[in-house]
């Protein structure tokens, strides 16, 4: 699984943050390693020169082998909360997407016509 971490100009300690985010994603998504080929993480401070809550943003996109990409976004008052919130959302989204494909020990719930029942 390839991981790319991008940060905006308003982010401090970019190198350390990128190393930390890379390791966190690798651990958080380890069970999806066979299905996820690439993860892109975008960390930004939308109001880097102003104060205010909810201006930190983390967007993550997971590229899956033989499936459409899965993307999530989380806003929070600090980068840690934004990152962890996005990572949790991405795990749930991957569980959902791969669960529909019958992976990870789950079976798809299908009617006779082959449509997914939600």
Secondary structure, 3 states (H helix, E strand, C coil): CEEEEEECCCCCCHHHHHHHHHHHHHHHCHHHCCCEEEEEEEEEECCCCCCCCCCEEEEEEEEECCCCCEEEEEEECCHHHHHHHHHHHHHHHHHHHHHHCCCCCCCCCECCCCCECC
